[in-house]
């Protein structure tokens, strides 16, 4: 038996794709908003973490 037959027997299964899309969109919007409003000095300091300038 195919997996789609199991999904067809679940009542209200059609709401799950829409819910997951909304969660993804909200998360993406929040992260994008944070990235644009974040302090530029903080972003630059985080950018320098892998390669600090004062290390030999």
C-alpha distance matrix in Angstrom:
0.0 3.8 6.7 8.5 7.0 8.3 11.4 12.1 12.6 15.2 18.6 20.7 18.3 20.2 23.2 21.9 22.3 25.7 26.7 25.9 27.8 30.7 30.9 30.9 33.6 35.7 35.6 36.6 39.4 40.8 40.9 42.4 45.0 45.9 46.3 48.7 50.7 50.9 54.3 55.0 56.8 53.8 51.6 54.2 54.5 50.8 50.8 53.5 51.7 50.4 53.9 56.7 59.9 62.3 60.8 62.4
3.8 0.0 3.8 5.5 5.7 7.3 9.4 10.5 12.0 14.2 17.5 19.0 16.1 17.6 20.7 19.1 19.1 22.6 23.8 22.8 24.5 27.6 27.8 27.6 30.2 32.5 32.5 33.2 36.0 37.6 37.6 39.0 41.7 42.6 42.9 45.3 47.4 47.6 51.1 51.7 53.6 50.7 48.4 51.0 51.5 47.7 47.6 50.4 48.8 47.5 50.9 53.8 57.0 59.5 58.0 59.7
6.7 3.8 0.0 3.8 5.4 5.4 6.7 9.0 10.5 11.7 15.1 16.3 13.1 14.9 17.6 15.8 15.9 19.5 20.4 19.3 21.3 24.2 24.3 24.3 27.0 29.1 29.0 29.9 32.7 34.1 34.2 35.8 38.3 39.2 39.7 42.1 44.0 44.3 47.7 48.5 50.4 47.4 45.2 47.9 48.3 44.6 44.7 47.5 45.8 44.7 48.2 51.0 54.2 56.6 55.3 57.1
8.5 5.5 3.8 0.0 3.8 5.4 5.1 6.2 8.9 10.3 13.2 14.1 11.1 12.2 15.4 14.2 14.1 17.4 18.9 18.3 19.8 22.7 23.3 23.4 25.8 28.0 28.4 29.2 31.7 33.4 33.8 35.1 37.5 38.7 39.3 41.4 43.4 43.9 47.5 48.3 50.5 47.6 45.3 48.1 48.8 45.1 45.2 48.2 46.8 45.9 49.3 52.0 55.1 57.7 56.6 58.5
7.0 5.7 5.4 3.8 0.0 3.8 5.4 5.1 6.6 9.3 12.2 14.1 11.8 13.5 16.8 16.1 16.7 19.7 21.0 20.9 22.6 25.3 25.9 26.4 28.7 30.7 31.2 32.3 34.6 36.2 36.8 38.2 40.5 41.7 42.4 44.5 46.4 47.0 50.6 51.5 53.6 50.7 48.5 51.4 52.0 48.3 48.5 51.5 50.0 49.1 52.6 55.3 58.4 60.9 59.8 61.7
8.3 7.3 5.4 5.4 3.8 0.0 3.8 5.5 5.5 7.1 10.6 12.7 10.3 13.0 15.6 14.5 15.7 18.9 19.5 19.3 21.6 24.0 24.2 25.0 27.5 29.2 29.5 31.0 33.4 34.6 35.2 37.0 39.1 40.0 41.0 43.3 44.9 45.3 48.9 50.0 51.9 48.8 46.9 49.9 50.2 46.5 47.0 49.9 48.1 47.4 51.0 53.5 56.8 59.1 58.0 60.0
11.4 9.4 6.7 5.1 5.4 3.8 0.0 3.8 5.4 5.5 8.6 9.7 6.9 9.2 11.9 10.9 12.1 15.1 15.9 16.0 18.1 20.4 20.9 21.8 24.1 25.8 26.4 27.8 30.0 31.3 32.2 33.8 35.8 36.9 38.0 40.1 41.7 42.3 45.9 47.1 49.2 46.2 44.2 47.3 47.8 44.2 44.6 47.7 46.1 45.6 49.1 51.6 54.8 57.2 56.3 58.4
12.1 10.5 9.0 6.2 5.1 5.5 3.8 0.0 3.8 5.6 7.6 9.2 7.5 9.2 12.5 12.6 13.7 16.2 17.4 18.1 19.8 22.0 23.0 24.0 25.9 27.7 28.7 30.0 31.9 33.5 34.6 35.9 37.8 39.2 40.3 42.2 43.8 44.7 48.4 49.6 51.9 49.0 47.0 50.1 50.7 47.2 47.6 50.8 49.4 48.9 52.4 54.8 57.9 60.5 59.6 61.8
12.6 12.0 10.5 8.9 6.6 5.5 5.4 3.8 0.0 3.8 6.3 9.2 8.5 11.2 13.8 14.0 15.9 18.2 18.9 19.8 22.0 23.7 24.4 25.8 28.0 29.3 30.2 31.9 33.8 35.0 36.2 37.9 39.6 40.8 42.2 44.1 45.5 46.3 50.0 51.4 53.5 50.4 48.7 51.9 52.3 48.7 49.4 52.5 50.8 50.4 54.0 56.4 59.6 62.0 61.1 63.3
15.2 14.2 11.7 10.3 9.3 7.1 5.5 5.6 3.8 0.0 3.8 6.3 5.7 9.1 10.9 11.0 13.5 15.6 15.7 16.8 19.3 20.8 21.2 23.0 25.1 26.1 27.1 29.0 30.8 31.8 33.2 35.0 36.5 37.6 39.2 41.2 42.4 43.1 46.8 48.3 50.4 47.3 45.7 49.0 49.3 45.8 46.7 49.8 48.1 47.9 51.6 53.7 57.0 59.3 58.5 60.9
18.6 17.5 15.1 13.2 12.2 10.6 8.6 7.6 6.3 3.8 0.0 3.8 5.6 8.3 9.6 10.9 13.7 14.8 15.0 17.0 19.2 20.0 20.9 23.1 24.8 25.6 27.0 29.0 30.3 31.4 33.1 34.8 36.0 37.4 39.1 40.9 41.9 42.9 46.6 48.4 50.6 47.6 46.1 49.5 50.0 46.6 47.5 50.7 49.2 49.3 52.9 54.9 58.1 60.5 59.9 62.4
20.7 19.0 16.3 14.1 14.1 12.7 9.7 9.2 9.2 6.3 3.8 0.0 3.8 5.4 6.0 8.0 10.8 11.4 11.6 14.0 15.9 16.5 17.7 19.9 21.3 22.1 23.8 25.8 26.9 28.0 29.9 31.5 32.6 34.1 35.9 37.5 38.5 39.7 43.4 45.2 47.5 44.6 43.1 46.6 47.2 43.9 44.8 48.1 46.8 47.0 50.5 52.5 55.6 58.0 57.6 60.2
18.3 16.1 13.1 11.1 11.8 10.3 6.9 7.5 8.5 5.7 5.6 3.8 0.0 3.8 5.4 5.8 8.2 9.9 10.5 11.9 14.0 15.3 16.3 18.0 19.8 21.0 22.2 24.0 25.5 26.8 28.3 29.9 31.4 32.8 34.2 36.0 37.3 38.3 42.0 43.6 45.8 42.9 41.2 44.5 45.2 41.7 42.5 45.8 44.4 44.4 47.9 50.0 53.1 55.6 55.1 57.6
20.2 17.6 14.9 12.2 13.5 13.0 9.2 9.2 11.2 9.1 8.3 5.4 3.8 0.0 3.8 5.6 6.4 7.5 9.2 10.9 12.0 13.5 15.2 16.7 17.9 19.4 21.1 22.4 23.7 25.5 27.1 28.2 29.7 31.5 32.8 34.3 35.8 37.1 40.8 42.2 44.8 42.1 40.2 43.5 44.4 41.1 41.7 45.1 44.1 44.1 47.5 49.6 52.6 55.2 54.9 57.4
23.2 20.7 17.6 15.4 16.8 15.6 11.9 12.5 13.8 10.9 9.6 6.0 5.4 3.8 0.0 3.8 5.8 5.4 6.1 8.7 10.1 10.7 12.3 14.4 15.5 16.5 18.3 20.0 21.1 22.5 24.4 25.7 26.9 28.6 30.2 31.7 32.9 34.2 38.0 39.6 42.1 39.4 37.7 41.2 42.0 38.8 39.6 43.0 41.9 42.3 45.7 47.6 50.5 53.1 52.9 55.6
21.9 19.1 15.8 14.2 16.1 14.5 10.9 12.6 14.0 11.0 10.9 8.0 5.8 5.6 3.8 0.0 3.8 5.4 5.0 6.1 8.5 9.9 10.5 12.2 14.1 15.3 16.4 18.2 19.8 21.1 22.5 24.1 25.6 27.0 28.4 30.3 31.6 32.5 36.2 37.7 40.0 37.2 35.5 38.8 39.5 36.1 36.9 40.3 39.0 39.2 42.6 44.6 47.7 50.2 49.8 52.5
22.3 19.1 15.9 14.1 16.7 15.7 12.1 13.7 15.9 13.5 13.7 10.8 8.2 6.4 5.8 3.8 0.0 3.8 5.4 5.2 6.1 8.7 10.0 10.6 12.2 14.3 15.4 16.5 18.2 20.0 21.2 22.3 24.2 25.8 26.9 28.6 30.3 31.3 35.1 36.3 38.7 36.1 34.0 37.3 38.2 34.9 35.3 38.8 37.8 37.8 41.1 43.3 46.2 48.9 48.6 51.1
25.7 22.6 19.5 17.4 19.7 18.9 15.1 16.2 18.2 15.6 14.8 11.4 9.9 7.5 5.4 5.4 3.8 0.0 3.8 5.5 5.1 6.2 8.7 9.9 10.5 12.2 14.2 15.3 16.3 18.3 20.0 20.9 22.3 24.3 25.6 26.9 28.4 29.9 33.7 35.1 37.7 35.2 33.3 36.7 37.8 34.7 35.2 38.8 38.0 38.4 41.6 43.6 46.3 49.1 49.0 51.7
26.7 23.8 20.4 18.9 21.0 19.5 15.9 17.4 18.9 15.7 15.0 11.6 10.5 9.2 6.1 5.0 5.4 3.8 0.0 3.8 5.4 5.2 6.2 8.6 9.9 10.6 12.3 14.2 15.3 16.5 18.4 19.9 21.0 22.5 24.3 25.9 27.0 28.2 31.9 33.6 36.0 33.3 31.7 35.2 36.0 32.9 33.8 37.2 36.2 36.7 40.1 41.9 44.8 47.3 47.3 50.1
25.9 22.8 19.3 18.3 20.9 19.3 16.0 18.1 19.8 16.8 17.0 14.0 11.9 10.9 8.7 6.1 5.2 5.5 3.8 0.0 3.8 5.4 5.1 6.1 8.6 9.9 10.6 12.2 14.2 15.4 16.5 18.2 19.9 21.1 22.4 24.4 25.8 26.6 30.3 31.7 34.1 31.3 29.4 32.8 33.6 30.3 31.0 34.4 33.3 33.6 37.0 38.9 41.9 44.5 44.2 46.9
27.8 24.5 21.3 19.8 22.6 21.6 18.1 19.8 22.0 19.3 19.2 15.9 14.0 12.0 10.1 8.5 6.1 5.1 5.4 3.8 0.0 3.8 5.5 5.1 6.1 8.6 9.9 10.5 12.1 14.2 15.4 16.3 18.1 19.9 21.0 22.5 24.2 25.5 29.2 30.4 33.0 30.5 28.4 31.7 32.9 29.8 30.2 33.8 33.1 33.4 36.6 38.6 41.3 44.1 44.1 46.8
30.7 27.6 24.2 22.7 25.3 24.0 20.4 22.0 23.7 20.8 20.0 16.5 15.3 13.5 10.7 9.9 8.7 6.2 5.2 5.4 3.8 0.0 3.8 5.4 5.1 6.0 8.5 9.8 10.4 12.1 14.2 15.1 16.2 18.2 19.8 21.0 22.3 23.8 27.6 29.2 31.8 29.4 27.6 31.1 32.3 29.4 30.1 33.7 33.1 33.8 37.0 38.6 41.3 44.0 44.2 47.1
30.9 27.8 24.3 23.3 25.9 24.2 20.9 23.0 24.4 21.2 20.9 17.7 16.3 15.2 12.3 10.5 10.0 8.7 6.2 5.1 5.5 3.8 0.0 3.8 5.5 5.2 6.1 8.5 9.9 10.6 12.3 14.1 15.3 16.5 18.2 20.1 21.2 22.1 25.8 27.5 29.8 27.1 25.5 29.1 29.8 26.8 27.8 31.3 30.3 31.1 34.4 36.0 38.8 41.4 41.5 44.4
30.9 27.6 24.3 23.4 26.4 25.0 21.8 24.0 25.8 23.0 23.1 19.9 18.0 16.7 14.4 12.2 10.6 9.9 8.6 6.1 5.1 5.4 3.8 0.0 3.8 5.5 5.2 6.1 8.6 10.0 10.6 12.1 14.1 15.4 16.4 18.4 20.0 20.8 24.5 25.7 28.2 25.5 23.6 26.9 27.9 24.8 25.3 28.9 28.2 28.7 31.9 33.7 36.5 39.2 39.2 42.0
33.6 30.2 27.0 25.8 28.7 27.5 24.1 25.9 28.0 25.1 24.8 21.3 19.8 17.9 15.5 14.1 12.2 10.5 9.9 8.6 6.1 5.1 5.5 3.8 0.0 3.8 5.5 5.1 6.0 8.6 9.9 10.4 12.1 14.1 15.2 16.5 18.2 19.6 23.4 24.6 27.4 25.2 23.2 26.6 28.0 25.1 25.6 29.3 29.0 29.8 32.7 34.4 36.9 39.7 40.1 42.9
35.7 32.5 29.1 28.0 30.7 29.2 25.8 27.7 29.3 26.1 25.6 22.1 21.0 19.4 16.5 15.3 14.3 12.2 10.6 9.9 8.6 6.0 5.2 5.5 3.8 0.0 3.8 5.4 5.1 6.1 8.6 9.8 10.5 12.2 14.1 15.5 16.4 17.9 21.7 23.4 26.0 23.6 22.1 25.7 26.9 24.2 25.2 28.8 28.4 29.6 32.5 33.8 36.4 39.0 39.6 42.6
35.6 32.5 29.0 28.4 31.2 29.5 26.4 28.7 30.2 27.1 27.0 23.8 22.2 21.1 18.3 16.4 15.4 14.2 12.3 10.6 9.9 8.5 6.1 5.2 5.5 3.8 0.0 3.8 5.5 5.2 6.2 8.5 9.9 10.6 12.2 14.4 15.4 16.1 19.8 21.4 23.8 21.1 19.5 23.1 23.9 21.0 22.1 25.6 25.0 26.0 29.1 30.5 33.2 35.8 36.2 39.2
36.6 33.2 29.9 29.2 32.3 31.0 27.8 30.0 31.9 29.0 29.0 25.8 24.0 22.4 20.0 18.2 16.5 15.3 14.2 12.2 10.5 9.8 8.5 6.1 5.1 5.4 3.8 0.0 3.8 5.5 5.2 6.0 8.5 9.9 10.5 12.3 14.2 15.1 18.8 19.9 22.5 20.2 18.1 21.5 22.9 20.1 20.5 24.2 24.1 25.0 27.8 29.4 31.8 34.7 35.1 38.0
39.4 36.0 32.7 31.7 34.6 33.4 30.0 31.9 33.8 30.8 30.3 26.9 25.5 23.7 21.1 19.8 18.2 16.3 15.3 14.2 12.1 10.4 9.9 8.6 6.0 5.1 5.5 3.8 0.0 3.8 5.5 5.1 6.0 8.5 9.8 10.7 12.2 14.0 17.7 19.1 22.1 20.1 18.3 21.8 23.4 21.1 21.7 25.4 25.6 26.9 29.5 30.7 32.9 35.7 36.6 39.6
40.8 37.6 34.1 33.4 36.2 34.6 31.3 33.5 35.0 31.8 31.4 28.0 26.8 25.5 22.5 21.1 20.0 18.3 16.5 15.4 14.2 12.1 10.6 10.0 8.6 6.1 5.2 5.5 3.8 0.0 3.8 5.5 5.1 6.1 8.6 10.1 10.6 11.8 15.6 17.5 20.1 17.7 16.5 20.2 21.4 19.1 20.3 23.9 23.7 25.4 28.1 29.0 31.3 33.9 34.8 38.0
40.9 37.6 34.2 33.8 36.8 35.2 32.2 34.6 36.2 33.2 33.1 29.9 28.3 27.1 24.4 22.5 21.2 20.0 18.4 16.5 15.4 14.2 12.3 10.6 9.9 8.6 6.2 5.2 5.5 3.8 0.0 3.8 5.4 5.0 6.1 8.7 9.9 10.2 13.9 15.3 17.7 15.3 13.5 17.2 18.3 15.8 16.8 20.4 20.3 21.8 24.5 25.5 27.9 30.6 31.3 34.5
42.4 39.0 35.8 35.1 38.2 37.0 33.8 35.9 37.9 35.0 34.8 31.5 29.9 28.2 25.7 24.1 22.3 20.9 19.9 18.2 16.3 15.1 14.1 12.1 10.4 9.8 8.5 6.0 5.1 5.5 3.8 0.0 3.8 5.4 5.0 6.3 8.7 9.9 13.5 14.3 17.4 15.7 13.5 16.8 18.8 16.6 17.0 20.7 21.3 22.7 25.0 26.1 28.1 31.0 32.0 35.1
45.0 41.7 38.3 37.5 40.5 39.1 35.8 37.8 39.6 36.5 36.0 32.6 31.4 29.7 26.9 25.6 24.2 22.3 21.0 19.9 18.1 16.2 15.3 14.1 12.1 10.5 9.9 8.5 6.0 5.1 5.4 3.8 0.0 3.8 5.4 5.3 6.2 8.4 12.1 13.7 16.8 15.2 13.9 17.4 19.2 17.6 18.4 22.0 22.6 24.6 26.7 27.3 29.2 31.9 33.2 36.4
45.9 42.6 39.2 38.7 41.7 40.0 36.9 39.2 40.8 37.6 37.4 34.1 32.8 31.5 28.6 27.0 25.8 24.3 22.5 21.1 19.9 18.2 16.5 15.4 14.1 12.2 10.6 9.9 8.5 6.1 5.0 5.4 3.8 0.0 3.8 5.5 5.2 5.7 9.4 11.5 14.1 12.0 11.0 14.8 16.0 14.4 15.8 19.2 19.5 21.8 24.0 24.3 26.3 28.9 30.2 33.5
46.3 42.9 39.7 39.3 42.4 41.0 38.0 40.3 42.2 39.2 39.1 35.9 34.2 32.8 30.2 28.4 26.9 25.6 24.3 22.4 21.0 19.8 18.2 16.4 15.2 14.1 12.2 10.5 9.8 8.6 6.1 5.0 5.4 3.8 0.0 3.8 5.6 5.3 8.7 9.4 12.3 10.7 8.7 12.1 14.0 12.4 13.0 16.6 17.4 19.3 21.3 22.0 23.8 26.6 27.9 31.0
48.7 45.3 42.1 41.4 44.5 43.3 40.1 42.2 44.1 41.2 40.9 37.5 36.0 34.3 31.7 30.3 28.6 26.9 25.9 24.4 22.5 21.0 20.1 18.4 16.5 15.5 14.4 12.3 10.7 10.1 8.7 6.3 5.3 5.5 3.8 0.0 3.8 5.7 8.6 9.1 12.7 12.1 10.3 13.3 15.7 14.9 15.2 18.6 20.0 22.0 23.5 24.0 25.3 28.2 29.9 33.0
50.7 47.4 44.0 43.4 46.4 44.9 41.7 43.8 45.5 42.4 41.9 38.5 37.3 35.8 32.9 31.6 30.3 28.4 27.0 25.8 24.2 22.3 21.2 20.0 18.2 16.4 15.4 14.2 12.2 10.6 9.9 8.7 6.2 5.2 5.6 3.8 0.0 3.8 6.6 8.6 11.7 11.0 10.5 13.6 15.5 15.1 16.2 19.3 20.4 23.0 24.5 24.4 25.7 28.2 30.1 33.5
50.9 47.6 44.3 43.9 47.0 45.3 42.3 44.7 46.3 43.1 42.9 39.7 38.3 37.1 34.2 32.5 31.3 29.9 28.2 26.6 25.5 23.8 22.1 20.8 19.6 17.9 16.1 15.1 14.0 11.8 10.2 9.9 8.4 5.7 5.3 5.7 3.8 0.0 3.8 6.2 8.7 7.3 7.2 10.5 12.0 11.5 13.1 15.9 16.9 19.7 21.2 20.9 22.4 24.8 26.6 30.0
54.3 51.1 47.7 47.5 50.6 48.9 45.9 48.4 50.0 46.8 46.6 43.4 42.0 40.8 38.0 36.2 35.1 33.7 31.9 30.3 29.2 27.6 25.8 24.5 23.4 21.7 19.8 18.8 17.7 15.6 13.9 13.5 12.1 9.4 8.7 8.6 6.6 3.8 0.0 3.8 5.5 5.3 6.5 8.9 10.1 10.9 12.5 14.7 16.1 19.2 20.1 19.2 20.3 22.4 24.7 28.1
55.0 51.7 48.5 48.3 51.5 50.0 47.1 49.6 51.4 48.3 48.4 45.2 43.6 42.2 39.6 37.7 36.3 35.1 33.6 31.7 30.4 29.2 27.5 25.7 24.6 23.4 21.4 19.9 19.1 17.5 15.3 14.3 13.7 11.5 9.4 9.1 8.6 6.2 3.8 0.0 3.8 5.4 5.0 6.2 8.6 9.8 10.4 12.5 14.6 17.4 17.9 17.2 17.8 20.3 22.6 25.9
56.8 53.6 50.4 50.5 53.6 51.9 49.2 51.9 53.5 50.4 50.6 47.5 45.8 44.8 42.1 40.0 38.7 37.7 36.0 34.1 33.0 31.8 29.8 28.2 27.4 26.0 23.8 22.5 22.1 20.1 17.7 17.4 16.8 14.1 12.3 12.7 11.7 8.7 5.5 3.8 0.0 3.8 5.4 5.1 6.1 8.6 9.7 10.7 12.8 16.0 16.1 14.7 15.2 17.3 19.8 23.2
53.8 50.7 47.4 47.6 50.7 48.8 46.2 49.0 50.4 47.3 47.6 44.6 42.9 42.1 39.4 37.2 36.1 35.2 33.3 31.3 30.5 29.4 27.1 25.5 25.2 23.6 21.1 20.2 20.1 17.7 15.3 15.7 15.2 12.0 10.7 12.1 11.0 7.3 5.3 5.4 3.8 0.0 3.8 5.5 5.1 6.2 8.5 10.0 11.0 14.4 15.3 14.3 15.7 17.7 19.7 23.2
51.6 48.4 45.2 45.3 48.5 46.9 44.2 47.0 48.7 45.7 46.1 43.1 41.2 40.2 37.7 35.5 34.0 33.3 31.7 29.4 28.4 27.6 25.5 23.6 23.2 22.1 19.5 18.1 18.3 16.5 13.5 13.5 13.9 11.0 8.7 10.3 10.5 7.2 6.5 5.0 5.4 3.8 0.0 3.8 5.5 5.2 6.1 8.8 10.3 13.0 14.1 13.9 15.5 18.1 19.7 23.0
54.2 51.0 47.9 48.1 51.4 49.9 47.3 50.1 51.9 49.0 49.5 46.6 44.5 43.5 41.2 38.8 37.3 36.7 35.2 32.8 31.7 31.1 29.1 26.9 26.6 25.7 23.1 21.5 21.8 20.2 17.2 16.8 17.4 14.8 12.1 13.3 13.6 10.5 8.9 6.2 5.1 5.5 3.8 0.0 3.8 5.4 4.9 6.3 9.0 11.6 11.7 11.2 12.1 14.9 16.9 20.0
54.5 51.5 48.3 48.8 52.0 50.2 47.8 50.7 52.3 49.3 50.0 47.2 45.2 44.4 42.0 39.5 38.2 37.8 36.0 33.6 32.9 32.3 29.8 27.9 28.0 26.9 23.9 22.9 23.4 21.4 18.3 18.8 19.2 16.0 14.0 15.7 15.5 12.0 10.1 8.6 6.1 5.1 5.5 3.8 0.0 3.8 5.4 5.2 6.7 10.1 10.4 9.2 10.8 12.9 14.7 18.2
50.8 47.7 44.6 45.1 48.3 46.5 44.2 47.2 48.7 45.8 46.6 43.9 41.7 41.1 38.8 36.1 34.9 34.7 32.9 30.3 29.8 29.4 26.8 24.8 25.1 24.2 21.0 20.1 21.1 19.1 15.8 16.6 17.6 14.4 12.4 14.9 15.1 11.5 10.9 9.8 8.6 6.2 5.2 5.4 3.8 0.0 3.8 5.4 5.4 8.4 10.1 10.0 12.5 14.9 15.8 19.2
50.8 47.6 44.7 45.2 48.5 47.0 44.6 47.6 49.4 46.7 47.5 44.8 42.5 41.7 39.6 36.9 35.3 35.2 33.8 31.0 30.2 30.1 27.8 25.3 25.6 25.2 22.1 20.5 21.7 20.3 16.8 17.0 18.4 15.8 13.0 15.2 16.2 13.1 12.5 10.4 9.7 8.5 6.1 4.9 5.4 3.8 0.0 3.8 5.7 7.3 8.4 9.3 11.3 14.3 15.2 18.1
53.5 50.4 47.5 48.2 51.5 49.9 47.7 50.8 52.5 49.8 50.7 48.1 45.8 45.1 43.0 40.3 38.8 38.8 37.2 34.4 33.8 33.7 31.3 28.9 29.3 28.8 25.6 24.2 25.4 23.9 20.4 20.7 22.0 19.2 16.6 18.6 19.3 15.9 14.7 12.5 10.7 10.0 8.8 6.3 5.2 5.4 3.8 0.0 3.8 5.7 5.5 5.5 7.6 10.5 11.4 14.5
51.7 48.8 45.8 46.8 50.0 48.1 46.1 49.4 50.8 48.1 49.2 46.8 44.4 44.1 41.9 39.0 37.8 38.0 36.2 33.3 33.1 33.1 30.3 28.2 29.0 28.4 25.0 24.1 25.6 23.7 20.3 21.3 22.6 19.5 17.4 20.0 20.4 16.9 16.1 14.6 12.8 11.0 10.3 9.0 6.7 5.4 5.7 3.8 0.0 3.8 5.5 5.8 9.2 11.2 11.2 14.4
50.4 47.5 44.7 45.9 49.1 47.4 45.6 48.9 50.4 47.9 49.3 47.0 44.4 44.1 42.3 39.2 37.8 38.4 36.7 33.6 33.4 33.8 31.1 28.7 29.8 29.6 26.0 25.0 26.9 25.4 21.8 22.7 24.6 21.8 19.3 22.0 23.0 19.7 19.2 17.4 16.0 14.4 13.0 11.6 10.1 8.4 7.3 5.7 3.8 0.0 3.8 6.4 9.7 11.9 10.9 13.4
53.9 50.9 48.2 49.3 52.6 51.0 49.1 52.4 54.0 51.6 52.9 50.5 47.9 47.5 45.7 42.6 41.1 41.6 40.1 37.0 36.6 37.0 34.4 31.9 32.7 32.5 29.1 27.8 29.5 28.1 24.5 25.0 26.7 24.0 21.3 23.5 24.5 21.2 20.1 17.9 16.1 15.3 14.1 11.7 10.4 10.1 8.4 5.5 5.5 3.8 0.0 3.8 6.3 8.9 8.0 10.3
56.7 53.8 51.0 52.0 55.3 53.5 51.6 54.8 56.4 53.7 54.9 52.5 50.0 49.6 47.6 44.6 43.3 43.6 41.9 38.9 38.6 38.6 36.0 33.7 34.4 33.8 30.5 29.4 30.7 29.0 25.5 26.1 27.3 24.3 22.0 24.0 24.4 20.9 19.2 17.2 14.7 14.3 13.9 11.2 9.2 10.0 9.3 5.5 5.8 6.4 3.8 0.0 3.8 5.7 5.9 9.2
59.9 57.0 54.2 55.1 58.4 56.8 54.8 57.9 59.6 57.0 58.1 55.6 53.1 52.6 50.5 47.7 46.2 46.3 44.8 41.9 41.3 41.3 38.8 36.5 36.9 36.4 33.2 31.8 32.9 31.3 27.9 28.1 29.2 26.3 23.8 25.3 25.7 22.4 20.3 17.8 15.2 15.7 15.5 12.1 10.8 12.5 11.3 7.6 9.2 9.7 6.3 3.8 0.0 3.8 5.7 8.3
62.3 59.5 56.6 57.7 60.9 59.1 57.2 60.5 62.0 59.3 60.5 58.0 55.6 55.2 53.1 50.2 48.9 49.1 47.3 44.5 44.1 44.0 41.4 39.2 39.7 39.0 35.8 34.7 35.7 33.9 30.6 31.0 31.9 28.9 26.6 28.2 28.2 24.8 22.4 20.3 17.3 17.7 18.1 14.9 12.9 14.9 14.3 10.5 11.2 11.9 8.9 5.7 3.8 0.0 3.8 6.6
60.8 58.0 55.3 56.6 59.8 58.0 56.3 59.6 61.1 58.5 59.9 57.6 55.1 54.9 52.9 49.8 48.6 49.0 47.3 44.2 44.1 44.2 41.5 39.2 40.1 39.6 36.2 35.1 36.6 34.8 31.3 32.0 33.2 30.2 27.9 29.9 30.1 26.6 24.7 22.6 19.8 19.7 19.7 16.9 14.7 15.8 15.2 11.4 11.2 10.9 8.0 5.9 5.7 3.8 0.0 3.8
62.4 59.7 57.1 58.5 61.7 60.0 58.4 61.8 63.3 60.9 62.4 60.2 57.6 57.4 55.6 52.5 51.1 51.7 50.1 46.9 46.8 47.1 44.4 42.0 42.9 42.6 39.2 38.0 39.6 38.0 34.5 35.1 36.4 33.5 31.0 33.0 33.5 30.0 28.1 25.9 23.2 23.2 23.0 20.0 18.2 19.2 18.1 14.5 14.4 13.4 10.3 9.2 8.3 6.6 3.8 0.0
